Amino acid sequence: MSNRITQMLIITGLLCCILAGCAGKQTISSQSSGNPMYEKQKIVFEGEIEGTREITVSEMRQLPQREIEASFQRTTGLMETFRAAGPALNDVMSHVGIDSQEFKGIGVVGKDDYYCLLTPEVLKNHDLILALSIDRKSELPTDLRPARLCAPGEFGPYWVRMVDKIILYKQIPRKDIASVWVFYNLAQGIEPYPYEYYGSKDDAIELAQIFSRFDNVNNKAFFTMKSSDGFTKNEALNMVSKRYYIKIAGQDAPMNMAPNIKLGMNVKHIAWLSTNADAAVFPKEMAELIDVKENNGIKGIALHEMLEEVQLRDIEEKQFEVMGVNGESVKLSGHDLSKGLLLVKDDGTYPVVWQNGTEFQPVSNLLRIRSLQ
């Protein structure tokens, strides 16, 4: 009996040692680098809050730490995989007296001015971490410090490097799309900028010039892009109003380009983009995003479904005008939009045709569909 008791005591002691060892093991991100200047690096919170708040790397190390096997796909198709550790974004915000649930959008900014807007859906559905350690190293490399946002389940554009600023938005104007344009026809007459991409200089259109042709642009709104594979990215509109381009020719076009967007963090093959009241579509990519319909042997994009995709609301209750670049105009109800198809022609035109038996005239090259209400 005494031997059995002794054995049990030994086993219990070993378990206690193991547990004590586990309890004493620190996540690498909680350990100081030993470099005072490094530890003083900080993230500043600003926006729709009173004054500004800030937190240093050293202070973030004192918060509960999380360690994850991180992986994400760049828009180039390449996978990045590494081990990341750091505090949860919500914990960092709570530490500086901010409740993330009070905000409709959180803009994450890197020292290189790269910007990514986190919507309530992203904040709710993902466990976001501000990594202070990559692959178990106590200091991040220069191109990642002071912290890297890790957004498991999201594509590369959400994994912001060198995070040093977070902008908070309590109210974002509600999107109320009233006009849907064909981007290429809307951009006619705008001098393209030769933007370099992998050694090739391709035509790109500055967004500021596109915005100048929209009816109503609210600078507090979200700017939204959606690719042909379904990836959606939002930005604060004022962040894309200067030196921000849509590349319309060459590899991966249409694609967003800006000096602060690193290659691989772009949105490739954009199907549509929108501000608060206007949307612009790229018909070829839109045809890949939504199912094309067939009418009398002709395949095209159903106008009704295209408007639904760009989030135009209450279509059935509205009246619309379908306008062509050559001055054609067809007025019809939202219900009748389901009888029209947008075609993608090899000559670069985008005609609208209607079901047999309707009285509507074809449109040779669509410029715009606008709500009359």
C-alpha positions in Angstrom: 0.0 0.0 0.0 2.8 2.4 0.9 4.5 1.8 -2.4 1.3 2.6 -4.3 0.9 5.8 -2.2 4.5 6.7 -3.0 3.9 6.1 -6.7 0.8 8.3 -6.6 2.7 11.1 -4.9 5.5 10.9 -7.4 3.0 11.0 -10.3 1.1 13.9 -8.7 4.4 15.8 -8.2 5.4 15.3 -11.8 2.0 16.6 -13.0 2.4 19.6 -10.7 5.8 20.3 -12.2 4.5 20.0 -15.7 1.6 22.3 -15.0 3.8 24.8 -13.2 6.1 24.7 -16.2 3.2 25.3 -18.6 1.9 28.1 -16.4 5.3 29.7 -16.3 5.9 29.6 -20.0 5.5 33.0 -21.5 4.3 33.8 -25.0 7.2 35.4 -26.8 5.2 38.5 -27.6 4.8 39.2 -23.9 8.6 39.4 -23.5 10.5 42.7 -23.9 13.0 43.0 -26.7 15.3 44.7 -24.3 15.5 47.7 -26.6 13.9 50.7 -24.9 13.5 52.6 -28.2 11.8 49.6 -29.8 9.4 49.2 -26.8 8.4 52.9 -27.0 6.9 52.5 -30.5 3.2 53.3 -30.3 -0.2 53.0 -32.0 -2.3 56.1 -32.0 -6.1 56.1 -31.9 -8.0 59.0 -33.5 -11.1 59.8 -35.3 -14.6 60.2 -33.8 -13.3 60.1 -30.2 -12.4 62.9 -27.7 -8.8 63.7 -28.3 -6.4 60.9 -29.2 -5.3 57.8 -27.3 -2.1 55.8 -27.7 -0.5 52.6 -26.6 3.1 51.5 -26.7 4.6 48.1 -27.7 5.7 47.7 -24.1 2.1 48.3 -22.8 0.7 45.9 -25.4 3.0 43.2 -24.1 1.3 43.4 -20.7 -2.1 42.5 -22.1 -3.3 38.9 -22.6 -1.4 37.4 -25.6 -2.7 35.1 -28.3 -0.6 32.8 -30.5 -1.9 31.6 -33.8 -0.8 29.7 -36.9 -1.4 32.5 -39.4 -1.9 32.0 -43.1 -3.5 34.1 -45.8 -3.6 34.3 -49.6 -2.2 37.3 -51.4 -4.1 38.6 -54.4 -1.2 37.2 -56.4 -2.3 33.8 -55.4 0.7 33.1 -53.2 0.2 31.9 -49.6 1.9 33.4 -46.6 2.3 31.2 -43.5 3.9 32.1 -40.2 3.3 32.0 -36.4 2.0 35.2 -35.0 1.5 36.3 -31.4 0.1 39.4 -29.8 -2.9 40.9 -28.1 -6.4 40.9 -29.5 -7.4 44.2 -31.1 -10.4 44.4 -28.8 -8.2 44.1 -25.8 -5.9 46.9 -27.0 -8.9 49.1 -27.6 -10.4 48.4 -24.2 -7.0 49.2 -22.6 -7.1 52.7 -24.0 -10.8 53.1 -23.0 -12.4 52.4 -26.4 -15.4 50.1 -27.0 -15.1 48.7 -30.5 -18.9 48.0 -30.6 -19.6 51.8 -30.6 -18.1 52.2 -34.0 -19.3 51.4 -37.5 -15.9 51.3 -39.0 -12.3 51.0 -37.9 -9.5 52.2 -40.3 -6.2 50.5 -39.8 -3.2 52.5 -41.1 0.4 51.5 -41.6 3.5 53.8 -41.5 3.7 53.5 -45.2 0.2 55.1 -45.4 -1.5 51.8 -46.5 -5.1 51.8 -45.2 -7.7 49.2 -44.7 -11.2 49.7 -43.4 -12.7 47.1 -41.0 -16.4 46.9 -41.3 -18.7 45.6 -38.4 -18.9 42.3 -40.3 -15.2 41.8 -40.3 -14.9 42.9 -36.6 -17.7 40.5 -35.6 -16.7 37.4 -37.6 -12.9 37.4 -37.1 -10.6 37.2 -34.1 -8.3 40.1 -35.0 -4.8 40.2 -33.4 -2.1 42.9 -33.4 1.0 40.7 -33.7 4.1 41.8 -31.8 6.0 38.6 -32.7 6.3 36.7 -35.9 7.8 33.2 -35.9 8.7 33.5 -32.2 11.0 36.5 -32.5 10.7 39.3 -29.9 11.3 42.0 -32.5 9.4 42.4 -35.7 11.4 43.2 -38.9 11.4 46.9 -39.9 8.7 46.4 -42.6 6.3 45.0 -39.9 6.8 47.0 -36.8 5.4 48.3 -34.5 2.6 45.7 -35.1 0.9 43.7 -37.8 -2.8 43.2 -38.0 -3.7 39.5 -38.4 -7.2 38.8 -39.8 -7.7 35.0 -40.0 -10.1 34.1 -42.8 -9.5 37.3 -44.8 -7.3 37.9 -47.9 -4.0 39.7 -47.8 -5.3 43.3 -48.1 -6.6 43.0 -44.5 -3.2 41.9 -43.1 -1.9 45.5 -42.6 1.8 45.9 -41.9 3.5 48.5 -39.7 0.2 49.5 -37.9 0.8 52.8 -36.2 -2.6 54.5 -36.4 -6.2 53.4 -36.0 -9.1 55.7 -37.1 -12.5 55.3 -35.6 -15.8 56.0 -37.3 -19.1 56.2 -35.3 -21.3 57.0 -38.3 -20.9 55.9 -41.9 -23.4 57.4 -44.4 -25.8 54.7 -45.6 -25.3 53.7 -49.2 -28.2 54.6 -51.3 -27.2 53.7 -54.9 -29.1 55.7 -57.4 -26.9 55.4 -60.6 -25.1 52.5 -62.0 -22.5 53.3 -64.7 -20.4 51.3 -67.1 -16.9 52.3 -65.9 -15.2 52.4 -69.3 -17.9 54.6 -70.9 -18.0 56.9 -67.8 -14.2 57.3 -68.1 -14.3 58.4 -71.8 -12.3 61.6 -72.3 -10.2 61.1 -69.1 -6.5 61.0 -69.9 -5.2 57.7 -68.5 -2.1 57.6 -66.4 0.6 55.1 -67.3 0.9 53.1 -64.1 3.8 50.6 -63.8 3.0 47.1 -62.8 5.6 44.3 -62.9 7.6 46.3 -65.5 4.7 47.1 -67.7 3.1 50.6 -67.9 -0.6 50.2 -68.2 -3.4 52.7 -68.5 -5.0 53.7 -65.2 -7.8 56.2 -64.4 -7.6 58.4 -61.4 -10.6 57.9 -59.1 -10.8 61.6 -58.3 -11.7 62.3 -61.9 -14.3 59.5 -61.9 -15.8 60.9 -58.7 -16.1 64.3 -60.3 -18.5 62.8 -62.8 -20.7 61.2 -60.2 -23.9 63.0 -59.1 -23.4 62.9 -55.3 -20.2 62.0 -53.4 -20.2 62.0 -49.6 -16.6 62.1 -48.4 -17.7 60.3 -45.1 -19.0 57.3 -47.0 -17.5 53.9 -47.6 -15.8 53.2 -51.0 -16.4 49.6 -51.9 -14.7 47.3 -54.4 -15.7 43.7 -55.3 -13.7 41.4 -57.4 -15.0 38.8 -59.9 -14.2 36.0 -57.4 -16.3 37.7 -54.7 -13.7 39.4 -52.6 -15.0 42.7 -51.1 -12.8 45.5 -49.8 -14.0 48.8 -48.2 -12.1 52.0 -47.8 -13.0 55.4 -46.3 -13.8 57.6 -49.3 -11.4 60.3 -48.3 -8.6 57.8 -48.4 -9.0 57.1 -52.1 -9.7 60.6 -53.3 -6.1 61.5 -54.1 -3.5 59.5 -56.1 -5.7 56.5 -56.2 -6.2 54.7 -59.6 -8.1 51.9 -61.3 -5.8 50.2 -63.7 -7.9 49.3 -66.8 -5.4 47.6 -69.0 -2.8 44.9 -68.8 -2.3 42.1 -66.3 -4.9 41.6 -63.5 -7.0 44.7 -64.7 -9.3 46.2 -63.6 -7.3 46.6 -60.4 -6.8 49.3 -57.7 -3.4 51.0 -57.6 -1.9 53.6 -55.4 1.6 54.5 -54.2 0.9 53.0 -50.7 -0.5 49.7 -52.0 2.2 47.0 -52.1 2.0 44.5 -54.9 -0.1 41.5 -53.8 -2.4 43.7 -51.7 -4.4 44.9 -54.6 -8.0 44.0 -55.5 -7.7 42.3 -58.9 -10.4 41.8 -61.6 -12.8 44.3 -60.0 -16.4 43.6 -61.0 -17.8 46.8 -59.5 -17.1 49.7 -57.2 -19.3 52.1 -55.4 -19.5 55.3 -53.4 -22.5 56.3 -51.4 -24.8 57.0 -54.3 -23.1 55.8 -57.5 -21.8 52.4 -58.6 -19.7 51.6 -61.7 -19.5 48.1 -63.2 -16.9 46.3 -65.3 -19.2 44.1 -67.4 -16.8 41.3 -68.3 -15.9 40.7 -64.7 -19.5 41.2 -63.6 -20.4 38.4 -65.9 -18.0 36.1 -64.0 -19.4 37.3 -60.6 -23.1 36.7 -61.3 -24.7 34.1 -63.5 -25.4 35.2 -67.1 -28.8 34.7 -68.6 -29.8 33.6 -72.1 -32.5 35.2 -74.2 -33.2 34.0 -77.7 -29.8 32.5 -77.9 -28.1 35.7 -76.7 -26.2 35.6 -73.3 -25.8 38.6 -71.1 -26.1 40.1 -67.7 -29.7 40.6 -66.4 -30.1 44.3 -65.6 -32.2 43.6 -62.5 -29.5 41.2 -61.1 -26.7 43.6 -61.8 -28.5 46.4 -59.9 -29.1 44.0 -57.0 -25.5 43.0 -56.9 -24.3 46.6 -56.5 -26.8 47.0 -53.7 -29.4 49.2 -55.3 -32.4 48.8 -53.0 -36.2 48.5 -53.6 -35.8 48.0 -57.4 -39.3 46.8 -57.9 -40.7 50.0 -56.4 -38.8 52.5 -58.6 -38.7 53.9 -62.1 -35.5 53.9 -64.1 -33.9 55.4 -67.1 -31.5 53.4 -69.2 -29.1 55.7 -71.0 -26.7 55.1 -73.9 -23.5 56.9 -74.8 -25.2 57.9 -78.1 -28.1 59.6 -76.4 -30.6 56.8 -76.3 -33.0 56.8 -73.4 -35.4 54.1 -72.3 -37.7 54.8 -69.3 -39.2 51.8 -67.5 -40.3 50.3 -64.2 -38.0 48.3 -61.9 -40.1 45.2 -62.8 -39.4 45.6 -66.5 -35.6 45.7 -65.9 -35.8 41.9 -65.6 -36.5 41.9 -69.3 -33.2 43.5 -70.3 -29.8 42.0 -70.8 -26.4 43.8 -70.9 -24.1 42.3 -73.5 -20.3 42.2 -73.6 -19.1 42.7 -77.1 -15.6 42.1 -78.5 -15.5 45.6 -79.9 -15.6 47.1 -76.4 -19.3 48.2 -76.5 -22.0 47.1 -74.0 -25.4 47.0 -75.7 -28.7 46.5 -73.9 -31.2 44.2 -75.6 -34.8 43.3 -74.5 -37.0 40.2 -74.5 -39.1 39.7 -77.6 -42.5 41.3 -77.3 -41.4 44.3 -75.3 -41.8 47.8 -76.8 -38.4 49.0 -75.5 -35.7 50.1 -78.0 -32.2 48.6 -77.8 -29.4 50.7 -76.4 -26.2 50.4 -78.5 -23.7 51.1 -75.8 -24.8 51.5 -72.1 -23.6 54.5 -70.2 -25.8 54.5 -67.2 -28.9 53.2 -65.5 -30.3 55.8 -63.0 -33.2 55.7 -60.6 -35.9 58.4 -61.3 -37.1 58.3 -57.7 
